[in-house]
């Protein structure tokens, strides 16, 4: 651990040493400058809003009193989670990259950065981060579930199937099992295995309707099965239910909006597209259930 009362006059050799040898009140500016260096200058002001009075209260910029209240690593991780909830993916990813630089042995940092990458649509990058997590803990449910999704998105179906099945085996509780079921349902649809997908999606719908995010996505995927089978009338109630419940998965709204447009339901399509744009937050993302979003 770093010294709680460091000597501030001793020269330091690198950023990490300086980070742990200065009071938080003395390094607030260095935090900002580090991010400017780490990410493009254009993204830096999106990452940390200008420290200028009333804008700070409105936008949630870093405040010195916040910095005093927590340990440095905890502060970094919390800011990353805050940015993730705001769907500011570049900022969140930079924060968790910083957390990894400070504590590379902590698998949770890789798990969070991998989740941010999933949200942003960087599936290859997410795969790399979650593989690190599995090196440390081979039965980690979040990593297995995330890799089921990430490999599915890149059409690496052999690996996706393996990780989906391992996630089902490693779920350990009802909520995780519901997430794993929905991911397996989704993967079956992605692979075009519609008869098998129908059984899996119906099972997912019946298993845990109390988990709303999962239930919305299961309805969405059941609707996709019916569309693929040419039965749009059976698909529509599932799409309506998915929209009624709501999801953090932007692509759901995009695809349902396109179907509504095809059917001439243009007002409903516009509403779905608007939700899609809102969820994107200016950056690409998917946002299905993986298990970290409530962390």
Secondary structure, DSSP 8 states (H G I E B T S, - for coil): ---TT--TTS--SSHHHHHHHS-HHHHHHHHHHHHHHHS-HHHHHHHS----THHHHHHT---HHHHHHS-HHHHHHHHHHHHHHTT-HHHHHHHHHHHHHH-TT-HHHHHHHHHHHHHTT-HHHHHHHHHHHHHH-TT-HHHHHHHHHHHHHTT-HHHHHHHHHHHHHH--SHHHHHHHHHHHHHHHHHTT-HHHHHHHHHHHHHH-TTSHHHHHHHHHHHHHHHHHTT-HHHHHHHHHHHHHH--S-HHHHHHHHHHHHHTT-HHHHHHHHHHHHHHHTTS-------S-TT-
